[in-house]
Amino acid sequence: MKDLSGQPLIILKGVTKIFGEGQAAVEALRGVDLRIDTGEFVAVMGPSGSGKSTCMNILGCLDTPTAGSFLFKGVDVGQLSRNSRALLRRHYQGFVFQGFNLLNRTSALENVELPLIYRGISAAQRKERALRALETVGLKGWERLTPGELSGGMQQRVAIARAIVTGPTVLLADEPTGNLDTARSREIMDLLTLLNRDSGITIIMVTHEPDMATYAKRIIHFLDGTVALDEKTGGKN
């Protein structure tokens, strides 16, 4: 993928998303304009039905706008084929979910290796990179345990290791602390802050928890399909 020097990582221009037709049509996004630069840590907030999840699906190349354009590293994603969008996700994006989405009967190491299998990377290289990713998230020595043998916070760390093992440009996190208690949530947010600061990974995180949003350096509030507020914050170092 071409990378136009000086271009923002992400640009949304007049993005509209409509679900359904006729009287049943719902306008989930209404002309959203947004710019996210490489290395930012952004929290996305808003009530249910505000459009934040629809926007994240577009950013994650899981959906396309009804109108407007989405540029990623200077490339108009809407003009890409489905296969090309899948390649973009595979090579440039990592995903973390509220429910962890780990394979229960496989070890932490095997879970982290999984994205590398789709890249055709050799078994030895997969293991090396997966071990390094697990060490990065603080799970060195826990590689052979299955998700059922790990706490919720540790399972989310495995999920984050799986998301970063491919070296993504951007990490898209959907309610990453939603299933965790306060202490474990803070640990995960400290880890995301560390990855953003030390590894330069751009992080875009949906959250409904104001305390977790304060870790980001920018908070975007959605309301009724539009960006109601876009504010810079200090974040937490």
Sequence and secondary structure as in RCSB ss.txt:
>XXXX:A:sequence
MKDLSGQPLIILKGVTKIFGEGQAAVEALRGVDLRIDTGEFVAVMGPSGSGKSTCMNILGCLDTPTAGSFLFKGV
DVGQLSRNSRALLRRHYQGFVFQGFNLLNRTSALENVELPLIYRGISAAQRKERALRALETVGLKGWERLTPGEL
SGGMQQRVAIARAIVTGPTVLLADEPTGNLDTARSREIMDLLTLLNRDSGITIIMVTHEPDMATYAKRIIHFLDG
TVALDEKTGGKN
>XXXX:A:secstr
    TT  SEEEEEEEEEES GGG EEEEEEEEEEE TT EEEEE  TTSSHHHHHHHHTTSS  SEEEEEETTE
EGGGS HHHHHHHHHHHEEEEETT    TTS HHHHHHHHHHTTT  HHHHHHHHHHHHHHTT TT TT  GGGS
 HHHHHHHHHHHHHTT  SEEEEESTTTTS HHHHHHHHHHHHHHHHHH  EEEEE S HHHHTTSSEEEEEETT
EEEEEEE     
